[in-house]
Amino acid sequence: MSIVALRCRTHNRGERRRPFHLLQISLDRDGKRVRRDLTEANDEVVKGAWEYTSRPFDAGLYCHHCLNEGQRSPLPIDEVDIRDLGLADPPLVFQSPRSFDSTTLIASLREKFGDRVRDVRELSAQPAVYADGAVLDRLHPGLRRAMVERLLPKDGNL
Ligand SMILES: [Zn+2]
C-alpha cells in the first residue's frame, strides 16, 4: 500500500518534513468511535491496533502533527481512496483481560439474543493467566513485532 496519497501536504513534504503519522477515526458496528495510528515502514503504511476513543472527531484520517497544532479537520482523502488503500477494514477492538467484565458481557448477550438464552451458569472467578513473556521472544522478529504493535493490548500480555 503506497502512502504517497496519504501524506500531509504541510508535514510530510518539503523542508518541514516530519515523520508520517496519521490518526484514523472510524465507527465500529455499534456506532462507537474508534481510532488507530497509521505510521510508515519501508514506504508502506503500518496500521496500529484499533482502540475506543472519546475524541469527538468525525470519521476520517487526521495528520498527527496538524492535530498537535490545533488543526482538527480530516485530510481531504476520498472514501474510495481509503478503501483502495486497504484502510476500510471493519474496526476490531481487542480488550485487555483486566478490563473484561462478565456482567456487562452477559447483559449484552441477553439484549442481543433475548429469549434464545437457554442456560446460564455462574462459575467462580479465576485470576487471569498469561503466557510467559519469553514465548514472544521465540517467535520470528517480524511476527513478534506485529503481535506487539497490532494485536496485543497495551500492557503487552499474551
Ligand atoms: Zn499535517
Boltz pocket constraint, residues with backbone or C-beta under 6 A from the ligand:
constraints:
  - pocket:
      binder: B
      contacts: [[A, 8], [A, 9], [A, 10], [A, 11], [A, 12], [A, 63], [A, 64], [A, 65], [A, 66], [A, 67]]
      max_distance: 6.0
